[in-house]
Amino acid sequence: MTHAPSAQADVGAIGRIATLCAVLEQEPLFHASLGSKELFHSNLIAWFVDHHQRAAREVFGPWSRPAPGTKSAPTERERRHLDLVIHLEDVAPLIVENKIFSPPRDDQLRDYAEHLATGYEPAPEFALLSLSDPGWSAGQSQLGGQLWRHHSYGDLAVAIDASLSLVSDSYAQETMRRYRSIIGALQEIAEIVTNKVTETTPFALPLAFGEQLQKVRLTQGFEKLRARSIAFFIQDHLARHDLAHVRVVDNYTRTWPLLESFVRVEGTHDELGWQYQEGQWRLVVRVTKDHPCHGDGSTMRTQREAYASERYANWFDFTKVDTILGTSGPSTPKVGEYKGFAPDFVYLYRPARNATVGQLCALAEVTAERAEQFGARLS
């Protein structure tokens, strides 16, 4: 599904995406990959490593480190939910978390490292394989006491290309050549639509991009990646304005990309924050599971609205939001005028259908500052 139209995309970029999508549409192996996405890629990589060790060492040896005397072994799949553990001769074990359109959170990788680091001899190396940049400095991050390094699918495509002469079986070589072309095309699309974010970038995927991606059933995947890249950009903006502790979270719900950020009101079970989804900038009061107003049903919703109106009516002041967006509307709601989601949300919104990344940065900054000030007054 293609969502809110945005500013016109660069004609050259549209043409390039159209060409790349045409390559993918004609490739049978790409269509086979759509059914299971990440699982397909992990399984194919495992097959390549296990059946073509010389070529695999060319590809994955540089991702690990030399470990003379280490024996090769079958690639492990889904060990404690981790995608791949690669065992190559004379190379340290390589733990790979493989993500196409949904990169993991740092806390997920931290947990993996803490539980798996001591399970191998010699000590393993850790790699994140993904289309999108995880936002790490110099492409690496210390998580769970281990150094994770990011490798893009573009990196993998280049490495596979350099290894093909070591694959003797003609069918296998042709399979990997086609696979190299697929992931190279996916990486190039990702760089066009997600990784080159600036303040003038529209949040919504340009309509012309979406029309091309829909032809190969990739619209939602690249919307997810675009939202992740924009979340990183906003997070960096907040960090530069002494708000590094305020976390911006991206998600994908009800077929729409979502950004949000919340601050807990000290001494309460309440959170104040914002959401951006479906062209709406929402100011939100959210209660946690321990709150007496948390729950489903019309009665609980009425109680949540009354609680928000009594304690947080001033939170729904859109003065600064209206200045940034050029919008207007009432900011003194009454019970019954609120919007909400069960079991915990009370919100009001301003329309922001074509918001740019720069506007979202400004909105996130002023809203985070208000949330912290509001929390301090109420604590």
C-alpha positions as CSV (number, residue, x, y, z in Angstrom):
1,M,0.0,0.0,0.0
2,T,1.3,3.4,-0.9
3,H,0.6,6.1,1.7
4,A,0.4,9.8,1.9
5,P,1.8,11.5,-1.2
6,S,4.8,13.7,-0.6
7,A,7.0,16.1,-2.4
8,Q,8.0,15.0,-5.9
9,A,10.9,12.7,-6.0
10,D,14.0,13.3,-8.2
11,V,13.3,12.1,-11.7
12,G,16.6,10.3,-12.0
13,A,16.0,8.5,-8.7
14,I,12.5,7.4,-10.0
15,G,14.1,6.1,-13.2
16,R,16.8,4.2,-11.3
17,I,14.3,2.6,-8.9
18,A,12.1,1.6,-11.9
19,T,15.1,-0.1,-13.5
20,L,16.1,-1.9,-10.3
21,C,12.5,-3.1,-9.7
22,A,12.4,-4.3,-13.3
23,V,15.5,-6.4,-12.7
24,L,13.9,-7.9,-9.6
25,E,10.6,-8.6,-11.2
26,Q,12.2,-10.7,-13.9
27,E,14.3,-12.7,-11.5
28,P,12.7,-16.0,-10.3
29,L,15.0,-16.3,-7.3
30,F,13.7,-12.9,-6.1
31,H,10.1,-14.1,-6.2
32,A,11.1,-17.2,-4.3
33,S,12.6,-14.9,-1.6
34,L,9.3,-13.0,-0.9
35,G,7.6,-15.8,0.9
36,S,10.0,-15.9,3.9
37,K,12.2,-12.8,3.4
38,E,14.9,-13.0,6.1
39,L,14.6,-16.8,6.4
40,F,15.2,-17.2,2.7
41,H,18.4,-15.2,2.8
42,S,19.7,-16.9,6.0
43,N,19.0,-20.4,4.5
44,L,20.7,-19.5,1.2
45,I,23.8,-18.1,3.0
46,A,24.0,-21.2,5.2
47,W,23.8,-23.5,2.1
48,F,26.5,-21.4,0.4
49,V,28.8,-21.6,3.4
50,D,28.3,-25.3,4.0
51,H,28.7,-26.4,0.4
52,H,31.3,-24.0,-0.9
53,Q,33.8,-23.4,1.9
54,R,36.6,-21.9,-0.2
55,A,34.3,-19.2,-1.6
56,A,32.7,-18.7,1.8
57,R,36.0,-18.0,3.4
58,E,36.6,-15.4,0.8
59,V,33.3,-13.8,1.7
60,F,33.0,-14.2,5.5
61,G,36.6,-14.6,6.6
62,P,37.2,-10.8,6.6
63,W,34.1,-10.4,8.8
64,S,35.7,-12.5,11.5
65,R,39.4,-13.0,12.5
66,P,42.0,-15.6,11.8
67,A,41.9,-18.5,14.3
68,P,44.5,-21.2,13.2
69,G,43.4,-24.7,14.1
70,T,39.7,-24.0,14.2
71,K,37.7,-26.7,12.4
72,S,34.9,-26.1,10.0
73,A,31.4,-27.3,11.0
74,P,27.9,-27.0,9.7
75,T,26.3,-23.6,10.0
76,E,24.0,-23.3,12.9
77,R,20.6,-21.9,12.3
78,E,18.2,-20.2,14.8
79,R,20.4,-20.9,17.8
80,R,18.7,-19.1,20.6
81,H,16.8,-17.1,18.0
82,L,20.0,-15.9,16.4
83,D,20.0,-16.3,12.6
84,L,23.4,-17.8,11.7
85,V,26.6,-19.1,13.4
86,I,29.2,-19.7,10.7
87,H,32.1,-22.1,11.3
88,L,34.9,-21.8,8.8
89,E,38.3,-23.5,9.0
90,D,41.0,-21.4,10.7
91,V,38.5,-18.6,11.3
92,A,36.8,-17.7,14.6
93,P,33.1,-18.5,14.7
94,L,31.0,-15.7,13.2
95,I,27.6,-14.9,14.8
96,V,25.4,-13.1,12.2
97,E,22.1,-11.4,13.0
98,N,20.4,-11.1,9.6
99,K,17.8,-8.4,9.1
100,I,16.3,-7.2,5.8
101,F,13.7,-4.6,6.6
102,S,13.5,-4.7,10.4
103,P,16.9,-4.1,12.0
104,P,17.0,-5.2,15.6
105,R,17.2,-2.9,18.6
106,D,20.5,-2.5,20.3
107,D,19.1,-4.2,23.5
108,Q,18.2,-7.3,21.4
109,L,21.8,-7.6,20.2
110,R,23.1,-6.9,23.7
111,D,21.1,-9.8,25.0
112,Y,22.4,-12.1,22.2
113,A,26.0,-11.2,23.0
114,E,25.6,-11.7,26.7
115,H,24.1,-15.2,26.3
116,L,26.3,-16.5,23.4
117,A,29.7,-15.0,23.8
118,T,30.9,-17.8,26.2
119,G,29.4,-20.7,24.2
120,Y,32.1,-21.0,21.6
121,E,35.8,-21.7,21.5
122,P,37.6,-19.7,20.2
123,A,35.5,-16.6,21.1
124,P,33.2,-15.6,18.3
125,E,32.9,-12.4,16.3
126,F,29.5,-10.6,15.9
127,A,28.0,-9.2,12.8
128,L,24.8,-7.4,11.9
129,L,23.8,-7.9,8.3
130,S,21.1,-5.5,7.1
131,L,20.0,-3.2,4.3
132,S,19.8,-0.1,6.5
133,D,22.5,1.6,8.6
134,P,22.0,0.9,12.3
135,G,23.2,4.3,13.2
136,W,26.4,3.1,14.9
137,S,29.6,5.3,14.9
138,A,32.0,3.9,12.3
139,G,29.6,1.0,11.7
140,Q,30.3,-0.7,15.0
141,S,29.0,-0.8,18.6
142,Q,29.9,-2.3,21.9
143,L,26.8,-4.3,23.0
144,G,26.6,-6.9,25.7
145,G,30.4,-6.7,26.2
146,Q,31.0,-7.6,22.5
147,L,31.9,-5.6,19.5
148,W,29.2,-5.8,16.8
149,R,30.1,-4.7,13.3
150,H,27.6,-3.8,10.6
151,H,27.8,-5.2,7.1
152,S,25.3,-4.1,4.4
153,Y,23.8,-6.4,1.8
154,G,25.8,-4.3,-0.6
155,D,29.0,-5.4,1.1
156,L,27.8,-9.0,0.9
157,A,27.1,-8.6,-2.9
158,V,30.6,-7.2,-3.5
159,A,32.2,-10.1,-1.5
160,I,30.1,-12.8,-3.3
161,D,31.1,-11.3,-6.7
162,A,34.8,-11.6,-5.8
163,S,34.3,-15.2,-4.7
164,L,32.4,-16.7,-7.6
165,S,35.5,-18.0,-9.4
166,L,36.0,-20.3,-6.4
167,V,32.6,-22.0,-6.9
168,S,33.2,-24.9,-9.3
169,D,29.7,-26.1,-9.8
170,S,28.1,-24.1,-12.6
171,Y,24.6,-24.2,-11.3
172,A,25.7,-23.1,-7.8
173,Q,27.8,-20.3,-9.4
174,E,24.9,-19.1,-11.4
175,T,22.6,-19.2,-8.4
176,M,25.0,-17.1,-6.4
177,R,25.5,-14.7,-9.3
178,R,21.7,-14.1,-9.5
179,Y,21.6,-13.8,-5.7
180,R,24.4,-11.2,-5.8
181,S,22.3,-9.2,-8.4
182,I,19.2,-9.3,-6.2
183,I,20.8,-8.1,-3.0
184,G,22.8,-5.5,-4.9
185,A,19.6,-4.1,-6.3
186,L,17.9,-4.1,-2.9
187,Q,20.8,-2.3,-1.4
188,E,20.8,0.4,-4.1
189,I,17.1,0.9,-3.6
190,A,17.6,1.2,0.1
191,E,20.3,3.9,-0.4
192,I,17.9,5.9,-2.6
193,V,14.8,5.8,-0.4
194,T,16.1,5.5,3.1
195,N,19.7,6.2,3.8
196,K,20.1,9.7,2.4
197,V,18.0,11.6,4.9
198,T,18.2,15.4,5.2
199,E,15.9,18.0,6.9
200,T,14.1,18.5,3.6
201,T,13.3,14.8,3.2
202,P,9.6,14.1,3.4
203,F,8.6,11.5,5.9
204,A,6.2,9.8,3.5
205,L,7.7,7.6,0.8
206,P,7.3,9.6,-2.4
207,L,4.4,8.3,-4.4
208,A,6.5,7.7,-7.5
209,F,8.8,5.4,-5.5
210,G,5.9,3.6,-4.0
211,E,4.3,2.9,-7.4
212,Q,7.5,1.2,-8.6
213,L,8.1,-0.7,-5.4
214,Q,4.5,-2.0,-5.3
215,K,5.2,-3.8,-8.5
216,V,7.6,-6.1,-6.7
217,R,5.7,-6.1,-3.4
218,L,8.4,-4.1,-1.5
219,T,6.6,-0.9,-0.5
220,Q,6.0,-1.7,3.1
221,G,9.5,-3.1,3.6
222,F,11.1,0.1,2.4
223,E,8.6,2.3,4.3
224,K,9.9,0.5,7.4
225,L,13.5,1.2,6.5
226,R,12.7,4.8,5.7
227,A,11.1,5.3,9.1
228,R,14.1,3.8,10.8
229,S,16.5,6.1,9.1
230,I,14.4,9.1,9.9
231,A,14.2,8.0,13.6
232,F,18.0,7.9,13.7
233,F,18.1,11.4,12.2
234,I,15.7,12.8,14.8
235,Q,17.6,11.0,17.6
236,D,20.8,12.7,16.5
237,H,19.0,16.1,16.4
238,L,17.8,15.6,20.0
239,A,21.3,14.6,21.1
240,R,22.7,17.8,19.7
241,H,20.2,19.7,21.8
242,D,20.9,18.0,25.2
243,L,18.1,15.5,24.8
244,A,20.1,12.4,24.0
245,H,18.3,10.5,26.8
246,V,15.0,10.9,25.0
247,R,14.4,7.8,22.8
248,V,12.7,8.0,19.4
249,V,11.1,4.6,18.5
250,D,10.0,3.5,15.0
251,N,7.5,0.8,14.3
252,Y,5.0,-0.3,11.7
253,T,1.4,-0.9,12.6
254,R,-1.9,-1.1,10.8
255,T,0.0,-0.9,7.5
256,W,1.5,2.5,8.4
257,P,5.0,3.5,9.5
258,L,5.1,5.0,13.0
259,L,7.4,7.2,15.0
260,E,7.0,8.0,18.7
261,S,8.7,9.2,21.9
262,F,7.6,9.2,25.5
263,V,8.8,10.6,28.8
264,R,7.7,9.1,32.2
265,V,6.2,11.6,34.6
266,E,8.2,11.0,37.8
267,G,6.4,9.3,40.6
268,T,3.4,8.3,38.4
269,H,2.3,5.5,36.0
270,D,1.9,8.2,33.3
271,E,3.8,8.9,30.2
272,L,3.7,12.1,28.1
273,G,4.8,12.1,24.5
274,W,4.1,12.2,20.8
275,Q,3.3,10.0,17.9
276,Y,3.5,10.6,14.1
277,Q,1.5,8.3,12.0
278,E,-1.1,8.4,9.1
279,G,-0.2,12.1,8.6
280,Q,-1.1,13.0,12.2
281,W,1.1,14.7,14.8
282,R,-0.4,13.5,18.1
283,L,0.2,14.7,21.6
284,V,-0.4,11.8,23.9
285,V,-1.0,10.8,27.5
286,R,-0.3,7.1,27.9
287,V,-0.9,5.1,31.1
288,T,1.1,2.0,32.0
289,K,-0.3,-1.4,32.9
290,D,-0.2,-0.6,36.6
291,H,-2.5,2.4,36.2
292,P,-6.1,2.1,37.4
293,C,-7.3,3.6,34.1
294,H,-5.5,1.0,31.9
295,G,-7.9,-1.4,30.2
296,D,-10.3,-2.1,27.4
297,G,-13.9,-1.0,27.0
298,S,-15.9,2.2,26.9
299,T,-15.9,2.6,30.7
300,M,-12.1,2.5,31.0
301,R,-11.8,4.9,28.0
302,T,-14.1,7.4,29.7
303,Q,-12.0,7.1,32.9
304,R,-8.8,7.6,31.0
305,E,-10.2,10.7,29.3
306,A,-11.4,12.1,32.6
307,Y,-8.0,11.5,34.2
308,A,-6.2,13.1,31.3
309,S,-8.5,16.1,31.3
310,E,-8.2,16.6,35.0
311,R,-4.4,16.2,35.3
312,Y,-3.0,16.9,31.8
313,A,-5.4,19.3,30.0
314,N,-2.5,21.8,29.5
315,W,-0.4,19.1,27.9
316,F,-2.6,19.4,24.8
317,D,-1.4,22.9,24.1
318,F,-0.5,23.0,20.3
319,T,0.8,26.5,20.2
320,K,4.3,25.6,19.3
321,V,3.1,22.7,17.1
322,D,0.9,25.1,15.1
323,T,3.8,27.5,14.7
324,I,6.0,24.7,13.2
325,L,3.3,23.1,11.0
326,G,1.2,26.2,10.2
327,T,-1.9,24.6,11.6
328,S,-4.6,25.7,14.0
329,G,-7.3,24.3,16.1
330,P,-8.7,24.0,19.7
331,S,-6.3,23.2,22.5
332,T,-8.6,23.0,25.4
333,P,-10.4,19.6,25.0
334,K,-13.2,18.3,27.1
335,V,-14.0,14.7,27.9
336,G,-15.5,13.1,24.8
337,E,-13.4,15.2,22.5
338,Y,-10.3,13.1,22.9
339,K,-9.1,10.5,20.5
340,G,-7.7,7.2,21.9
341,F,-6.5,3.7,21.5
342,A,-7.3,0.9,24.0
343,P,-6.0,0.1,26.5
344,D,-3.8,3.1,27.3
345,F,-3.9,6.0,24.9
346,V,-5.5,9.5,25.1
347,Y,-4.5,11.9,22.4
348,L,-5.3,14.9,20.2
349,Y,-3.6,15.7,16.9
350,R,-2.9,18.2,14.2
351,P,-2.8,17.2,10.5
352,A,0.7,17.0,9.2
353,R,0.3,14.9,6.1
354,N,3.4,16.0,4.3
355,A,5.7,16.8,7.2
356,T,9.4,17.0,6.4
357,V,12.2,15.5,8.6
358,G,13.2,19.0,9.6
359,Q,9.7,19.7,10.9
360,L,9.6,16.4,12.8
361,C,13.0,17.2,14.4
362,A,11.6,20.6,15.6
363,L,8.4,19.0,16.8
364,A,10.2,16.3,18.7
365,E,12.5,18.8,20.3
366,V,9.8,21.2,21.6
367,T,7.6,18.3,22.7
368,A,10.4,16.6,24.6
369,E,11.3,19.8,26.4
370,R,7.6,20.4,27.3
371,A,7.2,16.8,28.6
372,E,10.2,17.1,30.9
373,Q,9.1,20.5,32.2
374,F,5.5,19.1,32.7
375,G,6.8,16.1,34.5
376,A,9.0,18.2,36.8
377,R,6.0,20.4,37.7
378,L,3.8,17.4,38.6
379,S,6.4,15.2,40.3
